[in-house]
Amino acid sequence: MRRPRYRGTHPRRFDEKYKERDPARYADDVAKVLASGKTPAGMHVPIMVREILEVLRILPGETAVDCTLGYGGHARELLAAVQPGGRLIALDQDPIELPKAEARLRALGFPPASLAVHRSSYAGLPALLDGGGADALLADLGLSSMQIDNPARGFTFKTEAPLDMRMNPQRGLPASALLDRTDARTLAEWLAENGDEPHSVTIAAAILGALPLSTTTQLAGVLRATLQKIAPRLREDDMESSVRRAFQAIRIAVNDEFGALDTFLRNLPRCMNPGGRIAVLTFHSGEDRRVKHAFKSGLRDGVYSAIADDVGRATPGEQRANPRSSSAKLRWAIRR
């Protein structure tokens, strides 16, 4: 098979970056991309690994859970930490990325029985514990870079693609179909609650007035045109941030992310062994408010013996090396 052709000296589109998407064969090229502070196409750089391990304090022989397996970067460290004699339970609802991540972890050579992988949302965690509990649990609530960067998944507005946004493309409605069935009030609520959009009512009306929308670039075009009318002096960076927030808001609705998170947080205490440690990475205010409230309520009700007083942040060095870590907040709790 011939390699993809591209203009200029460097590939720009996802499907042209064949070296980045084959790190086993082109390790040096991948290393150069990482050293430049970028995430290679098809990969995901785990965030705040050292801080998470300090919070979880995993001991050999314990049971750990990674609720959002993603690329497997955090899971690799958790799996190593429970050895010998421990077990890692890993969950992810993405049927495209899950088998790839499991293959990477299996290739590390740990005992097969020390790793159990399930295709499931973290909302379904209680059914996967077989009546047992976890000693350490991580939930990284961020969207994986593999999903963001692959235009075929419909998460990014930078490349034309079907307007999908489903974490599991085999379930539910794509964003294009969901918007067709949504009224202005509901869409405005999504934009305000899921994306902190101050002009949610106006933008919701503009989106619905432009239906049907079948591609990511069509939706982005409507958003930009509307924002230019609302705020004609808006800087380009601020414009892109607003478009990104709107895509985030719709993605959250498509996948019912807050519904799943509320269920997860409600069930979380009964999933943990006494003294079990919990670490949660959040990336925007809607999910962070939910985690903060659940942990505070649990502490007040005696469910948790301790919670984080302040949120943890990636170090300045990590934020420079991996800009996607800059919005991450780390919260923790300990089961009584």
N, C-alpha and C positions, 0 to 999 in steps of 0.2 A: 504493500500500500504506500502510495506517495504521500510525503508529508504535506500538510496544508500550506498553501502559498499565501503570502500576505505582503502588503505594501510597506515600504520603509525597512528600517533595520531591526525593528522589534515587533513581535506580534501584539495586536491590541485586543482582538476579539477572543472570547473564551475558547471557541473551537479551534483557534489558531495556536493556542499555547500548549502544544502537545508535549513539550519537554516538562513544563511545570506539572502537568497531569500524569507524569510517569516518573515519580521521584526515585524509584528503584534503579532506573536506567540513567537518569540525568541528575544525579545527586548534586553535582557541582553547580548546575544551573539553578536548582531549587535553593541551594545555600546562598547564591548571589541575590536572589529575589528576597529571601528572608533578611539578609544583611542590609538591604536597602530600605527596610521598614515596611515592606509590603507582604501580603499573604499570597502565596502561590495559588494559581487557579486549581480548583479541585481539592484544596487542602484547608485545614482550619488550625490556627495556632491557639492552644489552650491558654486561658487567661488566669493569672494569679495562682499558679500551681503551688508555689511555696507557701503562700498565705493559707490556701485551702488545706494543705497537708498539716500545717500548724494548728488549724482549727479542729480538724477531724482526729488528730492524734491516734491514728490507726495502729493497732497491735497485731502481730502475727496470730493467725487463727480466728480473727474476727470476721464478721459478715459485714460487707460494705455494699452500698447501692449507688450506682450512677444512674440517675433518673432520666438523663438526657445524653445518651451515648455520643451522638454526633460523629466526629471524626475518630474519637477514641483517645484523644490526648490526655484528658484527665483520667479516663478509665485505666490507661496504661500504668499510671502512677499508683492508683488505688489497688490494682491487681497485684502489683509488686509489693505493696505495703502489707497485704493480708497474708503473704507467704511467710512460712509454710503453714499449711493446714487451714487457711481461711478461704473465703469465697467472695466473689464479686458478682452481684446481680446487676445486669445492665439493661436499660430500657431505651427504646426509641420507636417512634411511630412512623418514621420515614422508611418505606420499603425499598427505596432506591439506595440509600446510603448505609442502612443497617448491615446488610451482608458484607459490604466492603470493610466496615469497621470491625465486625466480628472476625473476618479473615486476618486483619492486621493483628488483632489481639491473640488469636490462636497461633499465629506465626512466631510469637515471642517464646513459645516453648514451655509455658507454665502448665501444670497438670490440668487436663481437660475438665475435670470435675470442679476446678476452682473458679470456673467462669460459666455463668448461666445468662444467656442473651434472650430477650423477649421483645417482640414487636408489639409495643403497647405505649399508650400515653401514660404519663406518670399518675394520672387520675386513677388508673387501674392497678396501682401498686399493691394494695392490700391483698388482692387475689393471687399475686405472684409470690408472696412470702411463705406460703404453705403453713400458715399458723405461727411462723417464727417471727423474729424481729431483727432489725438492723442495729449494728453497733455504730455505724458511721454512714452518713448519707449526703450525697451532693446532688443539687439540682441547679444546673446552669441553664437559665431561662433564655439565653440569647439565641438568635437565629444563627445557624452554622454558616460559615463562609461558603461551603460547597453549595448551599441552597441559594445564597445571595448572588454568587458570582455566575452561576449557571443560568443563562437567559431562558433556557427552555422551561425552567420552573416558574417563571412569571413573577418573581419577587422583586426584580430590579427594574427601574424605570430608565436605565441608561441604554438599554438595547431593546429593540422591538421583539416581542415574544407574545404568545397567547397570555391573556390576563387570567392567570390561574391562582397562584399563591397558596395552594394546598400543601401542607406538610406531608400528607398522605394522599397522593393523586388518585388513589383507588376509592376514596370515601368523600362524601359531601359534595357541595357545589363549588365550582371554580368562582373566582371573584366576578367574572363577567356575568354569570348566571345569577349570582347572589344580588348584584346591583340591580339587575332587571326586576327582582322581586321585592326590593326594599323601598320604603316610603321615605319622604324627605325628613321627617322628624327622626326616624330611626337612624338614618345615615348621619344626620347632624350630631346625634348623640354619640355615635361611634367616633366621629372625627374629634369631638370635644373630649370624651372620656379616654379613648385609646390613643389619641395623638396630640392632646393638649392644644388643639387648633382654635384660636380665638375667633376666627371667621367661619366657624363650622356651618352655620345656617346658610350663608351665601354660597359657600363652596358646595354644600350638599345639593342645593338647588341647581347649580351649574352642572354638576355631574349628572344628575337625573335628567336634566334638559338636553344633555348630549347623547343619551342612550339611543341605540346600543353601542357599547364600547367592547371591543374584542381583543385589543392588544394593550400592552403596557405603555407604549408610546402614545397611543390615543388618550389614555387616561392622564398621562403626564402633561400632554398638550393642553387639555382642558384645565388642569390645575394651574399651569403657568399662565394661561390667558386670563383666568379668573383672578389670580393673585396680582397680575399687572394692573387690572382694573381697580382692585381694592386698594392696592398700595403701589402706585406707579413708580415710587422712588425706592422700592425694595431692592437691596443689593443682590447680586447674582448668588452669592453664598447663602444668603437668607432665603432666597427663592428656592434653592435646591433643598435646604433644610425643611421648608414647609412642604414641598412635594414628598420628601422622604417620610415626614410625619403622617401625611395622608395615606401613603402606601402602607405604612406600619399600622395605621388604624384599621384599614380595610382588611389587611392580613390577619390581624387579631380577631376580627369578626368572622372571617372565612373559617378559621380553625377553632373558634370558640375558646381561645387561649385563656381568657379570664375565667370562664366557666370551669375549665379543666384545672386551673390554678386554685380556684376556691375549693374545689373538691379535694385536691391534693393536700392543701393546707389543713382542711378540716379532718382528713384521715391521718395526717402525718403522725400525731402523737402515738396512736395505736400501732403504728408500723415500727416504732423504735423500742429497743430494749432499754431498761432502766440505765441511766447514765449515757445513753446514746447521743452522739454529736451530729448536728445538722449544719450544713453550709449551703447557702443559696446565693447564687449570683443573679442580680437583676440588672436590667439595662434601660428601663424607662420608668417614669413616675407611676404609671398605672399599676404595674406589677409590683414595684417596690412598696407602694402604699399597702398593698394587700399583705405582703410578707411582713412588713413592719407591724401592722395591726394584729396579725395572727400571732406573732411572737409575743407582743406586749400582752395580749389577752391571755395567752397561755401561761405567761409568767404570773400574771395577776391571779389566775385561777389555780395555780399550783401545778400545772401540767409540766412546765419547764422550770428547772432550778436556776438557770441563768440564760441571759440573752446578750447580744452585742449592745453595748451602750452607744457606740458610734459605728457608722458603716466603714468597711475597709475599702481602700482604693488601690488600684495598680500604682506601682511606683512611677515616678517621672521617667525613669529609664525604660520601663516596660511600655509606657504610653508612647515614647518616642519610637521604640522598636516595633510596636504593634498598635497603631492608632485606634484599632477597634476595641482596645481595652479601656479607652479613656472614659467611656460612659458606664463602665461596670461598677456595681456596688456589691460588696460582700457582707451578708448578714449571717449570724449563726445563733443557734440555740442548743441547749442541753436538756435532754429528757430527764425529768425527776426520777 
